[in-house]
């Protein structure tokens, strides 16, 4: 599995707009077969800081997600609300607890 942790920081006063833009992509991503988890978190300490936790079945699933029209449109949609560039890191699982 491949895990993505991506953080996004809103410009001051643009927190709600960034949040709405980020959340708007979730229904489209829900239909991607190889996307196992796609969760958006909002910092309790900083209302303008958002974090995605994404899990993909494999490299092909991540490549598919990254090539979709809704993924490409997302960055154009949220660009006016971002302070700086998103911080995107790729991880792989090495240990886990799954209580499903």
VMD Tcl script that builds the backbone (N, CA, C; Angstrom):
set m [mol new atoms 300]
animate dup $m
set s [atomselect $m all]
$s set {name element resname resid chain x y z} {
  {N N UNK 1 A 0.831 -1.183 0.000}
  {CA C UNK 1 A 0.000 0.000 0.000}
  {C C UNK 1 A 0.873 1.242 0.000}
  {N N UNK 2 A 0.308 2.310 -0.529}
  {CA C UNK 2 A 0.991 3.594 -0.567}
  {C C UNK 2 A 0.154 4.592 0.220}
  {N N UNK 3 A 0.816 5.354 1.084}
  {CA C UNK 3 A 0.144 6.361 1.904}
  {C C UNK 3 A 0.680 7.735 1.532}
  {N N UNK 4 A -0.224 8.676 1.406}
  {CA C UNK 4 A 0.122 10.081 1.159}
  {C C UNK 4 A -0.322 10.883 2.373}
  {N N UNK 5 A 0.549 11.753 2.850}
  {CA C UNK 5 A 0.195 12.731 3.870}
  {C C UNK 5 A 0.487 14.087 3.241}
  {N N UNK 6 A -0.551 14.877 3.074}
  {CA C UNK 6 A -0.412 16.180 2.428}
  {C C UNK 6 A -1.014 17.255 3.320}
  {N N UNK 7 A -0.260 18.324 3.529}
  {CA C UNK 7 A -0.775 19.426 4.337}
  {C C UNK 7 A -0.940 20.667 3.461}
  {N N UNK 8 A -1.991 21.404 3.764}
  {CA C UNK 8 A -2.354 22.614 3.047}
  {C C UNK 8 A -2.599 23.710 4.064}
  {N N UNK 9 A -2.072 24.895 3.815}
  {CA C UNK 9 A -2.245 26.036 4.715}
  {C C UNK 9 A -3.022 27.116 3.979}
  {N N UNK 10 A -4.097 27.599 4.613}
  {CA C UNK 10 A -4.932 28.647 4.023}
  {C C UNK 10 A -4.336 30.022 4.287}
  {N N UNK 11 A -4.539 30.920 3.340}
  {CA C UNK 11 A -4.223 32.320 3.576}
  {C C UNK 11 A -5.146 32.822 4.680}
  {N N UNK 12 A -4.689 33.782 5.442}
  {CA C UNK 12 A -5.510 34.357 6.517}
  {C C UNK 12 A -6.834 34.847 5.937}
  {N N UNK 13 A -7.922 34.460 6.587}
  {CA C UNK 13 A -9.251 34.852 6.151}
  {C C UNK 13 A -9.843 33.980 5.058}
  {N N UNK 14 A -9.086 33.003 4.556}
  {CA C UNK 14 A -9.544 32.132 3.472}
  {C C UNK 14 A -9.728 30.687 3.924}
  {N N UNK 15 A -9.792 30.476 5.233}
  {CA C UNK 15 A -9.875 29.118 5.784}
  {C C UNK 15 A -11.126 28.382 5.302}
  {N N UNK 16 A -12.259 29.047 5.328}
  {CA C UNK 16 A -13.520 28.395 4.933}
  {C C UNK 16 A -13.498 28.034 3.452}
  {N N UNK 17 A -12.994 28.938 2.624}
  {CA C UNK 17 A -12.941 28.677 1.178}
  {C C UNK 17 A -12.032 27.493 0.863}
  {N N UNK 18 A -10.880 27.439 1.539}
  {CA C UNK 18 A -9.979 26.302 1.303}
  {C C UNK 18 A -10.620 25.005 1.768}
  {N N UNK 19 A -11.234 25.032 2.935}
  {CA C UNK 19 A -11.896 23.827 3.440}
  {C C UNK 19 A -12.964 23.339 2.466}
  {N N UNK 20 A -13.787 24.233 1.984}
  {CA C UNK 20 A -14.843 23.850 1.038}
  {C C UNK 20 A -14.254 23.279 -0.247}
  {N N UNK 21 A -13.173 23.882 -0.735}
  {CA C UNK 21 A -12.530 23.374 -1.943}
  {C C UNK 21 A -11.966 21.983 -1.753}
  {N N UNK 22 A -11.317 21.759 -0.616}
  {CA C UNK 22 A -10.744 20.437 -0.343}
  {C C UNK 22 A -11.832 19.376 -0.203}
  {N N UNK 23 A -12.871 19.704 0.534}
  {CA C UNK 23 A -13.959 18.745 0.782}
  {C C UNK 23 A -14.721 18.426 -0.507}
  {N N UNK 24 A -14.766 19.371 -1.434}
  {CA C UNK 24 A -15.568 19.189 -2.654}
  {C C UNK 24 A -15.109 18.018 -3.519}
  {N N UNK 25 A -13.869 17.597 -3.392}
  {CA C UNK 25 A -13.344 16.522 -4.237}
  {C C UNK 25 A -13.667 15.128 -3.682}
  {N N UNK 26 A -14.045 15.041 -2.434}
  {CA C UNK 26 A -14.246 13.739 -1.789}
  {C C UNK 26 A -15.285 12.866 -2.511}
  {N N UNK 27 A -16.447 13.379 -2.906}
  {CA C UNK 27 A -17.408 12.493 -3.593}
  {C C UNK 27 A -16.860 11.870 -4.876}
  {N N UNK 28 A -16.030 12.601 -5.614}
  {CA C UNK 28 A -15.439 12.038 -6.834}
  {C C UNK 28 A -14.405 10.975 -6.509}
  {N N UNK 29 A -13.597 11.215 -5.487}
  {CA C UNK 29 A -12.558 10.258 -5.115}
  {C C UNK 29 A -13.180 8.975 -4.568}
  {N N UNK 30 A -14.329 9.087 -3.969}
  {CA C UNK 30 A -15.015 7.918 -3.394}
  {C C UNK 30 A -15.250 6.834 -4.440}
  {N N UNK 31 A -15.355 7.204 -5.689}
  {CA C UNK 31 A -15.628 6.245 -6.757}
  {C C UNK 31 A -14.368 5.608 -7.344}
  {N N UNK 32 A -13.184 5.979 -6.862}
  {CA C UNK 32 A -11.941 5.414 -7.364}
  {C C UNK 32 A -11.690 4.057 -6.694}
  {N N UNK 33 A -11.650 3.023 -7.484}
  {CA C UNK 33 A -11.558 1.660 -6.954}
  {C C UNK 33 A -10.316 1.414 -6.096}
  {N N UNK 34 A -9.163 1.915 -6.489}
  {CA C UNK 34 A -7.929 1.632 -5.761}
  {C C UNK 34 A -7.630 2.575 -4.615}
  {N N UNK 35 A -8.502 3.550 -4.392}
  {CA C UNK 35 A -8.323 4.462 -3.266}
  {C C UNK 35 A -8.986 3.830 -2.049}
  {N N UNK 36 A -8.180 3.460 -1.071}
  {CA C UNK 36 A -8.676 2.751 0.099}
  {C C UNK 36 A -9.097 3.691 1.220}
  {N N UNK 37 A -8.436 4.847 1.308}
  {CA C UNK 37 A -8.795 5.833 2.331}
  {C C UNK 37 A -8.456 7.214 1.797}
  {N N UNK 38 A -9.318 8.166 2.102}
  {CA C UNK 38 A -9.113 9.540 1.650}
  {C C UNK 38 A -9.789 10.421 2.692}
  {N N UNK 39 A -9.015 10.842 3.670}
  {CA C UNK 39 A -9.549 11.548 4.821}
  {C C UNK 39 A -8.925 12.925 4.916}
  {N N UNK 40 A -9.757 13.930 5.168}
  {CA C UNK 40 A -9.264 15.290 5.368}
  {C C UNK 40 A -9.409 15.632 6.846}
  {N N UNK 41 A -8.346 16.167 7.407}
  {CA C UNK 41 A -8.332 16.578 8.815}
  {C C UNK 41 A -8.101 18.083 8.883}
  {N N UNK 42 A -8.634 18.695 9.924}
  {CA C UNK 42 A -8.430 20.124 10.173}
  {C C UNK 42 A -7.764 20.265 11.537}
  {N N UNK 43 A -6.712 21.057 11.601}
  {CA C UNK 43 A -5.977 21.236 12.843}
  {C C UNK 43 A -6.854 21.882 13.908}
  {N N UNK 44 A -6.785 21.363 15.121}
  {CA C UNK 44 A -7.496 21.972 16.246}
  {C C UNK 44 A -6.814 23.263 16.680}
  {N N UNK 45 A -5.496 23.308 16.557}
  {CA C UNK 45 A -4.734 24.475 17.009}
  {C C UNK 45 A -4.681 25.587 15.969}
  {N N UNK 46 A -4.804 25.232 14.681}
  {CA C UNK 46 A -4.685 26.208 13.592}
  {C C UNK 46 A -5.802 25.954 12.585}
  {N N UNK 47 A -6.876 26.745 12.610}
  {CA C UNK 47 A -8.025 26.488 11.737}
  {C C UNK 47 A -7.736 26.644 10.245}
  {N N UNK 48 A -6.565 27.119 9.898}
  {CA C UNK 48 A -6.205 27.243 8.493}
  {C C UNK 48 A -5.299 26.136 7.992}
  {N N UNK 49 A -5.033 25.134 8.840}
  {CA C UNK 49 A -4.143 24.037 8.475}
  {C C UNK 49 A -4.954 22.760 8.274}
  {N N UNK 50 A -4.803 22.164 7.093}
  {CA C UNK 50 A -5.547 20.956 6.722}
  {C C UNK 50 A -4.564 19.860 6.342}
  {N N UNK 51 A -4.951 18.609 6.629}
  {CA C UNK 51 A -4.104 17.477 6.317}
  {C C UNK 51 A -4.937 16.378 5.660}
  {N N UNK 52 A -4.445 15.896 4.535}
  {CA C UNK 52 A -5.029 14.726 3.875}
  {C C UNK 52 A -4.256 13.497 4.329}
  {N N UNK 53 A -4.990 12.424 4.619}
  {CA C UNK 53 A -4.396 11.110 4.811}
  {C C UNK 53 A -5.029 10.228 3.748}
  {N N UNK 54 A -4.195 9.742 2.835}
  {CA C UNK 54 A -4.688 8.970 1.699}
  {C C UNK 54 A -3.989 7.620 1.660}
  {N N UNK 55 A -4.727 6.591 1.313}
  {CA C UNK 55 A -4.137 5.259 1.197}
  {C C UNK 55 A -4.597 4.647 -0.129}
  {N N UNK 56 A -3.619 4.148 -0.876}
  {CA C UNK 56 A -3.884 3.556 -2.182}
  {C C UNK 56 A -3.425 2.111 -2.210}
  {N N UNK 57 A -4.164 1.295 -2.950}
  {CA C UNK 57 A -3.865 -0.136 -3.049}
  {C C UNK 57 A -2.457 -0.379 -3.576}
  {N N UNK 58 A -2.055 0.415 -4.564}
  {CA C UNK 58 A -0.747 0.244 -5.188}
  {C C UNK 58 A -0.390 1.489 -5.994}
  {N N UNK 59 A 0.765 1.435 -6.648}
  {CA C UNK 59 A 1.243 2.577 -7.431}
  {C C UNK 59 A 0.274 2.922 -8.560}
  {N N UNK 60 A -0.301 1.918 -9.189}
  {CA C UNK 60 A -1.244 2.154 -10.286}
  {C C UNK 60 A -2.467 2.937 -9.796}
  {N N UNK 61 A -2.941 2.622 -8.599}
  {CA C UNK 61 A -4.102 3.337 -8.041}
  {C C UNK 61 A -3.752 4.797 -7.767}
  {N N UNK 62 A -2.560 5.051 -7.241}
  {CA C UNK 62 A -2.123 6.428 -7.007}
  {C C UNK 62 A -1.971 7.177 -8.328}
  {N N UNK 63 A -1.389 6.529 -9.315}
  {CA C UNK 63 A -1.243 7.164 -10.629}
  {C C UNK 63 A -2.596 7.462 -11.250}
  {N N UNK 64 A -3.540 6.548 -11.095}
  {CA C UNK 64 A -4.888 6.797 -11.612}
  {C C UNK 64 A -5.495 8.012 -10.920}
  {N N UNK 65 A -5.437 8.038 -9.587}
  {CA C UNK 65 A -5.988 9.166 -8.824}
  {C C UNK 65 A -5.378 10.484 -9.302}
  {N N UNK 66 A -4.074 10.511 -9.465}
  {CA C UNK 66 A -3.371 11.733 -9.855}
  {C C UNK 66 A -3.689 12.181 -11.274}
  {N N UNK 67 A -4.248 11.295 -12.083}
  {CA C UNK 67 A -4.553 11.627 -13.478}
  {C C UNK 67 A -6.012 12.017 -13.709}
  {N N UNK 68 A -6.842 11.922 -12.681}
  {CA C UNK 68 A -8.271 12.184 -12.867}
  {C C UNK 68 A -8.553 13.673 -13.075}
  {N N UNK 69 A -9.605 13.989 -13.796}
  {CA C UNK 69 A -9.974 15.397 -13.994}
  {C C UNK 69 A -10.276 16.119 -12.682}
  {N N UNK 70 A -10.904 15.425 -11.724}
  {CA C UNK 70 A -11.234 16.097 -10.463}
  {C C UNK 70 A -9.984 16.399 -9.644}
  {N N UNK 71 A -8.968 15.541 -9.724}
  {CA C UNK 71 A -7.710 15.818 -9.021}
  {C C UNK 71 A -7.022 17.035 -9.643}
  {N N UNK 72 A -6.949 17.055 -10.962}
  {CA C UNK 72 A -6.301 18.174 -11.654}
  {C C UNK 72 A -7.053 19.477 -11.411}
  {N N UNK 73 A -8.371 19.428 -11.389}
  {CA C UNK 73 A -9.180 20.629 -11.168}
  {C C UNK 73 A -9.044 21.148 -9.733}
  {N N UNK 74 A -8.804 20.254 -8.794}
  {CA C UNK 74 A -8.712 20.652 -7.391}
  {C C UNK 74 A -7.663 21.733 -7.177}
  {N N UNK 75 A -6.485 21.547 -7.731}
  {CA C UNK 75 A -5.407 22.496 -7.471}
  {C C UNK 75 A -5.695 23.866 -8.076}
  {N N UNK 76 A -6.347 23.911 -9.216}
  {CA C UNK 76 A -6.755 25.193 -9.783}
  {C C UNK 76 A -7.805 25.872 -8.930}
  {N N UNK 77 A -8.689 25.067 -8.367}
  {CA C UNK 77 A -9.779 25.581 -7.544}
  {C C UNK 77 A -9.276 26.180 -6.228}
  {N N UNK 78 A -8.297 25.520 -5.601}
  {CA C UNK 78 A -7.857 25.960 -4.275}
  {C C UNK 78 A -6.661 26.918 -4.308}
  {N N UNK 79 A -6.005 27.061 -5.439}
  {CA C UNK 79 A -4.790 27.889 -5.529}
  {C C UNK 79 A -4.958 29.289 -4.946}
  {N N UNK 80 A -6.077 29.986 -5.185}
  {CA C UNK 80 A -6.201 31.344 -4.643}
  {C C UNK 80 A -6.269 31.401 -3.112}
  {N N UNK 81 A -6.546 30.274 -2.475}
  {CA C UNK 81 A -6.722 30.240 -1.023}
  {C C UNK 81 A -5.493 29.731 -0.277}
  {N N UNK 82 A -4.499 29.243 -1.005}
  {CA C UNK 82 A -3.324 28.629 -0.383}
  {C C UNK 82 A -2.260 29.645 -0.006}
  {N N UNK 83 A -1.695 29.414 1.158}
  {CA C UNK 83 A -0.498 30.144 1.571}
  {C C UNK 83 A 0.680 29.209 1.304}
  {N N UNK 84 A 1.412 29.476 0.265}
  {CA C UNK 84 A 2.534 28.607 -0.096}
  {C C UNK 84 A 2.072 27.349 -0.812}
  {N N UNK 85 A 3.024 26.464 -1.006}
  {CA C UNK 85 A 2.762 25.200 -1.693}
  {C C UNK 85 A 2.324 24.128 -0.695}
  {N N UNK 86 A 1.482 23.182 -1.135}
  {CA C UNK 86 A 1.160 22.045 -0.264}
  {C C UNK 86 A 2.430 21.242 0.032}
  {N N UNK 87 A 2.455 20.611 1.184}
  {CA C UNK 87 A 3.559 19.736 1.566}
  {C C UNK 87 A 3.049 18.304 1.414}
  {N N UNK 88 A 3.567 17.585 0.420}
  {CA C UNK 88 A 3.077 16.249 0.098}
  {C C UNK 88 A 4.203 15.239 0.289}
  {N N UNK 89 A 3.926 14.235 1.124}
  {CA C UNK 89 A 4.914 13.195 1.405}
  {C C UNK 89 A 4.299 11.824 1.119}
  {N N UNK 90 A 5.133 10.910 0.613}
  {CA C UNK 90 A 4.697 9.554 0.282}
  {C C UNK 90 A 5.347 8.575 1.252}
  {N N UNK 91 A 4.532 7.670 1.784}
  {CA C UNK 91 A 4.986 6.666 2.747}
  {C C UNK 91 A 4.552 5.282 2.288}
  {N N UNK 92 A 5.132 4.266 2.908}
  {CA C UNK 92 A 4.659 2.895 2.715}
  {C C UNK 92 A 4.400 2.302 4.092}
  {N N UNK 93 A 3.450 1.393 4.164}
  {CA C UNK 93 A 3.127 0.723 5.425}
  {C C UNK 93 A 4.280 -0.163 5.862}
  {N N UNK 94 A 4.547 -0.140 7.167}
  {CA C UNK 94 A 5.512 -1.105 7.712}
  {C C UNK 94 A 4.908 -1.870 8.881}
  {N N UNK 95 A 3.838 -1.333 9.499}
  {CA C UNK 95 A 3.125 -2.039 10.569}
  {C C UNK 95 A 1.781 -1.342 10.752}
  {N N UNK 96 A 0.767 -2.098 11.160}
  {CA C UNK 96 A -0.569 -1.499 11.317}
  {C C UNK 96 A -1.445 -2.366 12.206}
  {N N UNK 97 A -2.469 -1.727 12.763}
  {CA C UNK 97 A -3.577 -2.412 13.432}
  {C C UNK 97 A -4.817 -2.109 12.611}
  {N N UNK 98 A -5.525 -3.119 12.218}
  {CA C UNK 98 A -6.754 -2.952 11.432}
  {C C UNK 98 A -7.882 -3.610 12.191}
  {N N UNK 99 A -8.768 -2.821 12.739}
  {CA C UNK 99 A -9.867 -3.354 13.568}
  {C C UNK 99 A -11.174 -3.496 12.795}
  {N N UNK 100 A -11.110 -3.531 11.478}
  {CA C UNK 100 A -12.339 -3.646 10.675}
  {C C UNK 100 A -12.874 -5.043 10.693}
}
mol reanalyze $m
mol bondsrecalc $m
mol representation Tube
mol addrep $m
